[in-house]
Amino acid sequence: MERKFLSGRSANGEDVAVLRRTLFDYRDQLHFPPDPGAEDNRELENADIGQIPVRAQSAPVRFALKAPQKITHWSKLKDCAGTLEYFCKVVTGLGERLGPVLFQLPPTFKKDADVLSSFLREFPSMRAAFEFRHDSWFDDEIFDLLKSRNISLCIADTDDLATPKKITADYGYLRLRRADYQKSDVENWAKFVREQKSNWKDAFVYFKHEESGMGPKLAKQMLELLAA
């Protein structure tokens, strides 16, 4: 179970980005929250729904969750209406504390527009992002389906695949998964996020969980660039 934090406010107090990194793996390196002015903007991702300590939090917390593999991997979005309904019923109990739900599809799952369209018809009105890990999904038919429901295309940057930078919702969801980012890479991603100011109300940005502990440093770099 990964728990991640965010902090992202511009100099005028506007939320400009959401950045999370695994917290408890670096508890000797980090202070939570990283920005004293962002206590109302902390988030956890991939939490076990049955163990979310909502009432124990001293400040408002939003939870960005990953949909269960029973939906994304085992069922591949088909014949899972009951599971989806139960999952959404539970997570919507978080109310305003609920962030976007990530549907991360397996890399062997190729494009099936009919399946995605049917799934989206069953999906309630809530924030979500789809991470497609097979490049057959990257075409206008799929982008238009996501746009029709204001659901974000997860823009993933990995060693194996780079998602097109297509805007399909009024919020962004980025997963920056490479371990070799240089300062110039972070500057380019920060520039991209900043350029979406007219398109996105929020930007959810994730850096990779890795043993070197670079994620928090990269997140800090991006926050500083966005706040400049």
Beta strands, then each sheet from edge to edge (+ up, - down):
strand 1: 18-20
strand 2: 42-45
strand 3: 61-66
strand 4: 98-104
strand 5: 128-131
strand 6: 152-153
strand 7: 155-157
strand 8: 171-176
strand 9: 202-207
sheet 1: 1+ 9+ 8+ 7+
sheet 2: 2+ 3+ 4+ 5+ 6+
end
